[in-house]
Amino acid sequence: MNDLTSFDPDCRQCPRLAGFLDEVRSRYPDYHARPVAPFGDAAARLLVVGLAPGLHGANASGRPFTGDFAGVLLYETLHRFGYSNTPISVSRSDGLRLRGCRITNAVKCLPPQNKPLGSEIAACNRFLRSEMQSLASGSVVLALGIVAHQAVVKACRLKMRDFKFGHSEQYLLPNGLTLLDSYHCSRYNTQTRRLTPEMFYSVFEQARRLLARC
């Protein structure tokens, strides 16, 4: 997962994102403020796909879903299901390790207002495609939210109309992978109860059953 087809730590392909990161780095010189690399097991059979780094979360820490509210439920759930050695992700130096799971984002750079443009999602899609191609047949790609779902579909060069997003929906992909959807574990979704911990656990149970078939 270290080659530049799966991740480029120096990527500046999107002028708006590159310029915004420059601004953020000047305001927060201690922040990572660069493209955020995937995190986890290189031989993972579960790939969790989020939207993009958060300003004071992954953009600050340099690890997906670390330092923001969305990561609280995600890492607790990963630990509950045996994918991590601790339920809390604090920093890249905290000793947390993932087993059988890797976390990435549809867009690797922080977007303004947490809203990437379609062109930016498309530009970053080659990295997601490469990540998915590294997965063994029978693996599960868990998309957190509709943007991640659409990025996965795009990475497989499939038609969006045939793959509608819905919580706990699952689709067999041409390369032997299964796409599994969940509402994003954002502060808004969890505080409004659109996504409860029980609903999130249920999706991971679903993933466990899918992975047990292979």
N, C-alpha and C positions, 0 to 999 in steps of 0.2 A: 504493500500500500504506500510505498514511498516514492514511486516513479511519478513523473509529471503528468501522466495521463490520468491518474487518479486524484492528484492534488498538486497544486503549484503554490508554495508559500509566498512567492513573489508576484503572483498574478495581478495585473493591472489592466485587464482586458476591457473592463467596463469603466469608462471615464467618470461617470457620476459616482460610482461606488469608490473608486480610487481617490477621487477628490474629497469625498466625505470622510474616508478613513484618515486622510492627511489632516483634515480639520479636527477630527476627534483626537488624533495623536497629539496635536498641539495643545488641546484643552486638557487632556488626560495623559501626560507623558509616561505614566506608569502602566497604562493599559497595553494589552497585546496589540490591539488596533491593526490587525493584519488579517488575511484570510485564515480561517480557523480550520485546522486539519480534522479529519475523521478521528475518532477515538475508540479504541477497543481492540478486540481480538482479530488478528489478521486472518484467522481461519474461521471467522464467525459464520454461523448458520442463521442468525437473526440480525438483520440490518434495520436499525431504527432511523427513519428519515424525518427530520424536522424542517422548519421553514428557513431560518437564517439566524445568525448570531444576534443576541440582544445587546443593546448598548452597554449596559452595566453587568451583563452576564458573560456569555462566551466571548464577546468582543473584548472584555476586560481581562478574563481569566485565560483565554486561549484554549479552552476545552468546551465542547458542545454542552449546552444546558447546565453550565456551572456558574453559579453566582447570581442566578435569577430565579424567580418564583416557579417557572415552568419545570425547572430541574428537580424541585423538591419531590414531587410525586413520581417523576420518572425514575430517579435513582433509588427511591425507596422501593418502587415496584421491581426494578431490576434485582435488587438485593433479595426481595421476597421470593423471587422465582429462581434464585441461584445464579444469576448472571454477574453479580459483583461481590466483592469481599467486604463492602461496607455500604450502608444505606444513604450516605451523605457524600456529596461531591463538593469540595471546598476550593481546591486549586490543583494545578498540574503537579504539585509536589506533595500531595496529601497521601500518596500511597495507594489510592484506589486503583483496582484492576478489574477489568471485565473479562468474563470467560464465555466464549460462545456467542458473543454479541458485539456489535460495533455500532456506534452512533455517528451520523453525519447530518448534513443539511443540504437542502435543495440549492441554496445559495450560500457560498462559503464566506462572503463578506457582509458586514453590517450595512443594511440599507436604511436610508432616512425614513423615519416614522415606521420602521419595521415593515416597509412595503416595497419589495423589489419590483422593478418593471418587468414586463414580459420578456423584453430583449435580454435582461440580465439573467433571468431564469434560464433562457435558452442558451446563453453564452456559457453558463456554469453546468449545463446539462451533460456535457461530455465527461466531466469528472464523475458524476453520478452513474453514468452509463458504464464507465470503467470499473467503478466499485461494484456494481451489480454483476458485471461479467466475471468478477473474481469469486463470486459466490458459487458454491457447489449446488448442483441440481437438487431440488427438494428443500432449499433454504426458503426462509420467509422474509419478505420486505414489509416492515410495518410503517405505514405512512401516517404521520401525525398531522392531520388537517388536509384541506383540499389542495393547497398549493403543493405540498409534498406529494400527495396522490397524483396530481397532474404531472409533476416532474418525473415520477416513476413511469407513468404511462408514456410520456414523451421519450424517456430514455430507452424504452423498448420499441419506439417508433410505431406505436399503436394509435388507433383512432379514439379520441376522447369520448365520443358519443357511445362507444361500446363499453366504457368503464366508468360508471357513475359513482361518485364518492358517497359513502354512507358509513356511519359508525358500525363496526364489526362486519362490514361487507368484505368478501374475499373473492379474488379472481386468480385463475391459473394463467400464468404468463407463458409465452412461447418457449422460453429458455428453461422451463422446468421449475421456475420459482413461483411462489405464491405471493400475491399482493394482498395485504390485510390492512384495512383502514381503521383509524380511531380518530375521534375528535382530538384536537391538540390539547395538551395538558397546560394550557395557558392560565394565567391568573383569572382572566375573565370567564373562561369556560368552567373552571373549577369553583369559583366563587358564586357563579349563577346556577351551579348544579347541572349545567348542561352535560358536564362530565363529572361523575362522582368517582371516588376511589374504587368502588365496587365495579363500576362499568369498565374502568381501566384494567383492573385485575382480570375481568372476564375476557378482555381482548388478549391478554397474555396467556390465559388458559387456552384460548382458541389457538394461539401460536404454538403453544406446547403440544397440543394434539396434532397439529399439522406437522410439526417437526418429528414427532414420534412415529409417523408413518414411514419414515425413511431410515 
